[in-house]
Amino acid sequence: MKTRRKRFPGQFVEIPSKFEKQVTGKGGDNLRNISTLTGAQVFPRGNKLYELRGPEEGVKHAELLLKRRVVCH
């Protein structure tokens, strides 16, 4: 019997393109770290846009960490 995974609605976060390298990191390391820490998946969706999927608390935390990368640089 197959079980269906619960799908979480995506939330989009816009980050200025000049901060793309700080947000993604070398080879996407920062995005993977944010996913590991928060339990939310982070997908780059074109220029300046990132999609966050996962449990609500994880998505909120991931959004905070993404935005912090911009403020700190």
Rosetta blueprint (number, residue, H / E / L):
1 M L
2 K L
3 T L
4 R L
5 R L
6 K L
7 R L
8 F L
9 P L
10 G L
11 Q E
12 F E
13 V E
14 E E
15 I L
16 P L
17 S H
18 K H
19 F H
20 E H
21 K H
22 Q H
23 V H
24 T H
25 G L
26 K H
27 G H
28 G H
29 D H
30 N H
31 L H
32 R H
33 N H
34 I H
35 S H
36 T H
37 L H
38 T H
39 G L
40 A L
41 Q E
42 V E
43 F E
44 P E
45 R L
46 G L
47 N L
48 K L
49 L E
50 Y E
51 E E
52 L E
53 R E
54 G L
55 P L
56 E H
57 E H
58 G H
59 V H
60 K H
61 H H
62 A H
63 E H
64 L H
65 L H
66 L H
67 K H
68 R H
69 R H
70 V H
71 V H
72 C L
73 H L
